[in-house]
Amino acid sequence: MKQIEDGKRLKIFVGENHRHKGVPLFEAIIRKAIEQGLAGATIIKGVESFGRHHEIHTTKILRLAEDMPMVIEIVDSRERIDAFLPCLDEMIQEGTITISDVKVIKYSP
C-alpha cells in the first residue's frame, strides 16, 4: 500500500565532538527524538566540511579529522517537528538547523 502526505524535514548540523550532559550530542538528539515519539531519524557522518570559522575538517589528513560534521535528519509531520524544536534549543550550543517542506511517500504491506 502506498500513502502520500506532506511533512517536514529537519536537518541538524553539529560537530562529532559536541556533547550534551556528557553524551555525544548526535546520540542525545536521537534519544530525545525517540522519547518524543518522532517517526524516525538518521545520523550521517560527513567526510569533509567547513563552517562559520572557515576551518576545513576532513578525513584525508589525520590532524584535520577532528570534530567531523554530523547531520541528523528527521522527517515527520509539521506539528511533531515544531514540538521537537524547543528540545533542541536546550541541547544545542553550536550548530545549524534547517527545516524544509517534503512530500512523504510511505510503503507498507
Backbone as a printed PyTorch tensor [residue, N CA C, xyz], in Angstrom:
tensor([[[ 0.8490, -1.1800,  0.0000],
         [ 0.0000,  0.0000,  0.0000],
         [ 0.8870,  1.2330,  0.0000]],

        [[ 0.4960,  2.2280, -0.7490],
         [ 1.2540,  3.4660, -0.8740],
         [ 0.4450,  4.6140, -0.2800]],

        [[ 1.0860,  5.3780,  0.6100],
         [ 0.4230,  6.5050,  1.2610],
         [ 1.2830,  7.7570,  1.0460]],

        [[ 0.6780,  8.8490,  0.5980],
         [ 1.3980, 10.0910,  0.3270],
         [ 0.8490, 11.1810,  1.2390]],

        [[ 1.7710, 11.9120,  1.8950],
         [ 1.3500, 13.0100,  2.7710],
         [ 2.4320, 14.0890,  2.7920]],

        [[ 2.0540, 15.2640,  3.2400],
         [ 3.0060, 16.3590,  3.3990],
         [ 3.7120, 16.2190,  4.7410]],

        [[ 4.9490, 16.6590,  4.7920],
         [ 5.6940, 16.6000,  6.0340],
         [ 6.7850, 17.6550,  6.0810]],

        [[ 7.6130, 17.5680,  7.0880],
         [ 8.7520, 18.4680,  7.2680],
         [10.0200, 17.6430,  7.4370]],

        [[11.1230, 18.1300,  6.8700],
         [12.4220, 17.5070,  7.0810],
         [13.2570, 18.4480,  7.9420]],

        [[13.7110, 17.9340,  9.0520],
         [14.5540, 18.6730,  9.9890],
         [15.9670, 18.1390,  9.8260]],

        [[16.9160, 19.0080,  9.4780],
         [18.3210, 18.6200,  9.3710],
         [19.1000, 19.4130, 10.4160]],

        [[19.8520, 18.6920, 11.2180],
         [20.6040, 19.2950, 12.3150],
         [22.0840, 19.0370, 12.0540]],

        [[22.8720, 20.0980, 11.9500],
         [24.2980, 20.0020, 11.6660],
         [25.0640, 20.3380, 12.9430]],

        [[25.8120, 19.3670, 13.4620],
         [26.6120, 19.5700, 14.6730],
         [27.9740, 18.9070, 14.4650]],

        [[28.8770, 19.1510, 15.4010],
         [30.1880, 18.5300, 15.3470],
         [30.2040, 17.1970, 16.0800]],

        [[31.0600, 16.3150, 15.6220],
         [31.1940, 14.9930, 16.2180],
         [31.5970, 15.0690, 17.6850]],

        [[32.3560, 16.0940, 18.0680],
         [32.8420, 16.2170, 19.4440],
         [31.8850, 16.9790, 20.3610]],

        [[30.8010, 17.5190, 19.8280],
         [29.8600, 18.2640, 20.6610],
         [29.1700, 17.3110, 21.6310]],

        [[28.9440, 17.7900, 22.8510],
         [28.3670, 16.9560, 23.9110],
         [27.1250, 17.6120, 24.5160]],

        [[26.2790, 16.7490, 25.0770],
         [25.1250, 17.2010, 25.8650],
         [25.0670, 16.2970, 27.0890]],

        [[25.3160, 16.8690, 28.2470],
         [25.3300, 16.1200, 29.5090],
         [26.2530, 14.9020, 29.4340]],

        [[27.4260, 15.1050, 28.8390],
         [28.4400, 14.0670, 28.7830],
         [28.2840, 13.0330, 27.6780]],

        [[27.2230, 13.1340, 26.8990],
         [26.9360, 12.1800, 25.8230],
         [27.1640, 12.8930, 24.4870]],

        [[27.6570, 12.1960, 23.4670],
         [27.7430, 12.8510, 22.1590],
         [26.3880, 13.4660, 21.7800]],

        [[26.4220, 14.7140, 21.3370],
         [25.1920, 15.4480, 21.0530],
         [24.3060, 14.7270, 20.0450]],

        [[24.9090, 14.1690, 18.9910],
         [24.0930, 13.4900, 17.9800],
         [23.3480, 12.2990, 18.5850]],

        [[23.9730, 11.5950, 19.5290],
         [23.2900, 10.4870, 20.2050],
         [22.1810, 11.0020, 21.1160]],

        [[22.4420, 12.0840, 21.8250],
         [21.4320, 12.6700, 22.7110],
         [20.2090, 13.1260, 21.9200]],

        [[20.4430, 13.6750, 20.7280],
         [19.3300, 14.1380, 19.8890],
         [18.4860, 12.9530, 19.4340]],

        [[19.1310, 11.8700, 19.0250],
         [18.3960, 10.6750, 18.6000],
         [17.5600, 10.1160, 19.7570]],

        [[18.1590, 10.0410, 20.9290],
         [17.4230,  9.5300, 22.0980],
         [16.2130, 10.4080, 22.4140]],

        [[16.3990, 11.7310, 22.3120],
         [15.2890, 12.6550, 22.5720],
         [14.2080, 12.4880, 21.5040]],

        [[14.5920, 12.2670, 20.2610],
         [13.6160, 12.0610, 19.1820],
         [12.7780, 10.8060, 19.4440]],

        [[13.4200,  9.7510, 19.9310],
         [12.6860,  8.5250, 20.2780],
         [11.7200,  8.8110, 21.4230]],

        [[12.2370,  9.4930, 22.4410],
         [11.4210,  9.8360, 23.6170],
         [10.1990, 10.6640, 23.2350]],

        [[10.3590, 11.5540, 22.2550],
         [ 9.2710, 12.4250, 21.8190],
         [ 8.3420, 11.7490, 20.8060]],

        [[ 8.6440, 10.5030, 20.4240],
         [ 7.7670,  9.7600, 19.5270],
         [ 7.8580, 10.1470, 18.0660]],

        [[ 8.9910, 10.7100, 17.6430],
         [ 9.1350, 11.0780, 16.2400],
         [ 9.2150,  9.8290, 15.3700]],

        [[ 8.8790,  9.9800, 14.0980],
         [ 8.7580,  8.8400, 13.1940],
         [10.0750,  8.0970, 12.9810]],

        [[11.1870,  8.8000, 12.9550],
         [12.4880,  8.1680, 12.7370],
         [13.5440,  9.2180, 12.5090]],

        [[14.8000,  8.8060, 12.5930],
         [15.9120,  9.7290, 12.4100],
         [17.1130,  8.9630, 11.8790]],

        [[17.9690,  9.6670, 11.1730],
         [19.1930,  9.0880, 10.6380],
         [20.3520, 10.0190, 10.9520]],

        [[21.4730,  9.4320, 11.3470],
         [22.6930, 10.2060, 11.5650],
         [23.6300,  9.9220, 10.4000]],

        [[24.1430, 10.9810,  9.7960],
         [25.0730, 10.8750,  8.6770],
         [26.3670, 11.5730,  9.0820]],

        [[27.4790, 10.8560,  8.9610],
         [28.7820, 11.4380,  9.2930],
         [29.4090, 11.9790,  8.0140]],

        [[29.7730, 13.2530,  8.0380],
         [30.3990, 13.8730,  6.8890],
         [31.8550, 13.4680,  6.7520]],

        [[32.3780, 13.5580,  5.5320],
         [33.7800, 13.2420,  5.2870],
         [34.6310, 14.4920,  5.1180]],

        [[33.9770, 15.6240,  4.8800],
         [34.6960, 16.8870,  4.7790],
         [33.6970, 18.0260,  4.9280]],

        [[34.1310, 19.0870,  5.5940],
         [33.2250, 20.2200,  5.7770],
         [34.0010, 21.4580,  6.1900]],

        [[33.2910, 22.5850,  6.1800],
         [33.7600, 23.7970,  6.8360],
         [32.5260, 24.5330,  7.3010]],

        [[32.7010, 25.3470,  8.3150],
         [31.5740, 26.0790,  8.8770],
         [31.8920, 27.5510,  8.9800]],

        [[31.2800, 28.1970,  9.9430],
         [31.3830, 29.6470, 10.0570],
         [32.7930, 30.1370, 10.3140]],

        [[33.6620, 29.2720, 10.8590],
         [35.0520, 29.6730, 11.1020],
         [35.9340, 29.4110,  9.8770]],

        [[35.3520, 28.8480,  8.8230],
         [36.0420, 28.5190,  7.5780],
         [37.2610, 27.6280,  7.7850]],

        [[37.1910, 26.7830,  8.7960],
         [38.2410, 25.8060,  9.0520],
         [37.8000, 24.4820,  8.4400]],

        [[38.6480, 23.9020,  7.5950],
         [38.2980, 22.6480,  6.9300],
         [38.4880, 21.4820,  7.8860]],

        [[37.4830, 20.6210,  7.9220],
         [37.5340, 19.3580,  8.6550],
         [37.4780, 18.2750,  7.5880]],

        [[38.4490, 17.3950,  7.5620],
         [38.4960, 16.3640,  6.5350],
         [39.0890, 15.0810,  7.0890]],

        [[38.6510, 13.9640,  6.5300],
         [39.2120, 12.6740,  6.9240],
         [40.4840, 12.3760,  6.1410]],

        [[40.8300, 13.2270,  5.1770],
         [42.0100, 12.9950,  4.3440],
         [43.3140, 13.1930,  5.1060]],

        [[43.3160, 14.1130,  6.0400],
         [44.5250, 14.4180,  6.7920],
         [44.2200, 14.1960,  8.2680]],

        [[44.9610, 13.3060,  8.8960],
         [44.6550, 12.8930, 10.2640],
         [44.5060, 14.0700, 11.2170]],

        [[45.3750, 15.0550, 11.1590],
         [45.3020, 16.1650, 12.1060],
         [44.0770, 17.0540, 11.8850]],

        [[43.4750, 16.9880, 10.7010],
         [42.2720, 17.7900, 10.4250],
         [40.9900, 16.9710, 10.5990]],

        [[41.1370, 15.7050, 10.9970],
         [39.9790, 14.8160, 11.1010],
         [39.2660, 14.9300, 12.4350]],

        [[39.5140, 15.9940, 13.1800],
         [38.8510, 16.1790, 14.4590],
         [37.5160, 16.8950, 14.2780]],

        [[36.5590, 16.5360, 15.0990],
         [35.2430, 17.1850, 15.1160],
         [34.5750, 17.1750, 13.7460]],

        [[34.4960, 15.9910, 13.1680],
         [33.8680, 15.8470, 11.8560],
         [32.3770, 16.1960, 11.9470]],

        [[31.8030, 16.6100, 10.8100],
         [30.3910, 17.0090, 10.8180],
         [29.4660, 15.8090, 10.9800]],

        [[28.4240, 16.0150, 11.7640],
         [27.3760, 15.0150, 11.9440],
         [26.0570, 15.6810, 11.5430]],

        [[25.2930, 15.0040, 10.7200],
         [23.9960, 15.5170, 10.2870],
         [22.9260, 14.5450, 10.7670]],

        [[21.9820, 15.0660, 11.5250],
         [20.8490, 14.2660, 11.9790],
         [19.6510, 14.7000, 11.1410]],

        [[19.0350, 13.7540, 10.4670],
         [17.8990, 14.0690,  9.6060],
         [16.6560, 13.3730, 10.1480]],

        [[15.6110, 14.1610, 10.3020],
         [14.3370, 13.6540, 10.8400],
         [13.2140, 14.1200,  9.9230]],

        [[12.3370, 13.2130,  9.5440],
         [11.1620, 13.5600,  8.7410],
         [ 9.9260, 13.1650,  9.5270]],

        [[ 9.0140, 14.1080,  9.6720],
         [ 7.7690, 13.8480, 10.3960],
         [ 6.7660, 14.9280, 10.0090]],

        [[ 5.6520, 14.9840, 10.7160],
         [ 4.6340, 15.9990, 10.4550],
         [ 5.1140, 17.3670, 10.9470]],

        [[ 4.5160, 18.4060, 10.4240],
         [ 4.8440, 19.7710, 10.8500],
         [ 4.6630, 19.9230, 12.3650]],

        [[ 3.5870, 19.3740, 12.8890],
         [ 3.2860, 19.5190, 14.3070],
         [ 4.3520, 18.8530, 15.1860]],

        [[ 4.7590, 17.6580, 14.8050],
         [ 5.7700, 16.9500, 15.6120],
         [ 7.1420, 17.6070, 15.5270]],

        [[ 7.4900, 18.0880, 14.3470],
         [ 8.7760, 18.7930, 14.1960],
         [ 8.7470, 20.0750, 15.0130]],

        [[ 7.6590, 20.8420, 14.9010],
         [ 7.5390, 22.0900, 15.6780],
         [ 7.6220, 21.8300, 17.1790]],

        [[ 7.0320, 20.7360, 17.6400],
         [ 7.0510, 20.4060, 19.0680],
         [ 8.4490, 19.9760, 19.5270]],

        [[ 9.2760, 19.4730, 18.6020],
         [10.6170, 18.9990, 18.9310],
         [11.6420, 20.1360, 19.0150]],

        [[11.3950, 21.2280, 18.3320],
         [12.3580, 22.3370, 18.2680],
         [12.7570, 22.8870, 19.6450]],

        [[11.8400, 23.0750, 20.6080],
         [12.2580, 23.5630, 21.9300],
         [13.2440, 22.6150, 22.6300]],

        [[13.1280, 21.3200, 22.3740],
         [14.0900, 20.3540, 22.9430],
         [15.4830, 20.6400, 22.4030]],

        [[15.5680, 20.9370, 21.1180],
         [16.8660, 21.2170, 20.5030],
         [17.4610, 22.5110, 21.0380]],

        [[16.5960, 23.4970, 21.3110],
         [17.0730, 24.7630, 21.8820],
         [17.8270, 24.5340, 23.1830]],

        [[17.3840, 23.5610, 23.9510],
         [18.0250, 23.2440, 25.2330],
         [19.3080, 22.4400, 25.0590]],

        [[19.4530, 21.7480, 23.9450],
         [20.5630, 20.8220, 23.7670],
         [21.7340, 21.3860, 22.9620]],

        [[21.4480, 22.2060, 21.9800],
         [22.4840, 22.6280, 21.0260],
         [23.0850, 23.9670, 21.4460]],

        [[24.3950, 23.9660, 21.6040],
         [25.1370, 25.1940, 21.9090],
         [25.6990, 25.8180, 20.6340]],

        [[26.0940, 24.9680, 19.6780],
         [26.6580, 25.4300, 18.4180],
         [26.2420, 24.4600, 17.3280]],

        [[25.7550, 24.9950, 16.2180],
         [25.3220, 24.1510, 15.1110],
         [24.3330, 24.9030, 14.2430]],

        [[23.7590, 24.2060, 13.3020],
         [22.7980, 24.7910, 12.3730],
         [21.6410, 23.8170, 12.1820]],

        [[20.4450, 24.3720, 12.0520],
         [19.2470, 23.5760, 11.7900],
         [18.5830, 24.1250, 10.5410]],

        [[18.1600, 23.2250,  9.6580],
         [17.3320, 23.6360,  8.5240],
         [16.0310, 22.8370,  8.5830]],

        [[14.9650, 23.4720,  8.1080],
         [13.6560, 22.8270,  8.0610],
         [13.0910, 23.0660,  6.6690]],

        [[12.6420, 22.0010,  6.0270],
         [12.0790, 22.1600,  4.6950],
         [10.8200, 21.3100,  4.5340]],

        [[ 9.9740, 21.7490,  3.6210],
         [ 8.7610, 21.0060,  3.2900],
         [ 9.1480, 19.8050,  2.4380]],

        [[ 8.5250, 18.6730,  2.7180],
         [ 8.7640, 17.4600,  1.9240],
         [ 7.4440, 16.7580,  1.6420]],

        [[ 7.4590, 15.9600,  0.6020],
         [ 6.3540, 15.0540,  0.2910],
         [ 6.8060, 13.6840,  0.7580]],

        [[ 6.0620, 13.0750,  1.6650],
         [ 6.4270, 11.7930,  2.2440],
         [ 5.6160, 10.6880,  1.5560]],

        [[ 6.3160,  9.7010,  1.0330],
         [ 5.6710,  8.5470,  0.4190],
         [ 6.0330,  7.3360,  1.2620]],

        [[ 5.0200,  6.7220,  1.8600],
         [ 5.2260,  5.5610,  2.7210],
         [ 4.6900,  4.3210,  2.0130]],

        [[ 5.4740,  3.2580,  2.0590],
         [ 5.0650,  1.9700,  1.5100],
         [ 4.9220,  0.9880,  2.6560]],

        [[ 3.8340,  0.2630,  2.6740],
         [ 3.6360, -0.7480,  3.7040],
         [ 2.7780, -1.8820,  3.1340]],

        [[ 2.9400, -3.0690,  3.7000],
         [ 2.1680, -4.2170,  3.1870],
         [ 0.6970, -4.0930,  3.4990]]])
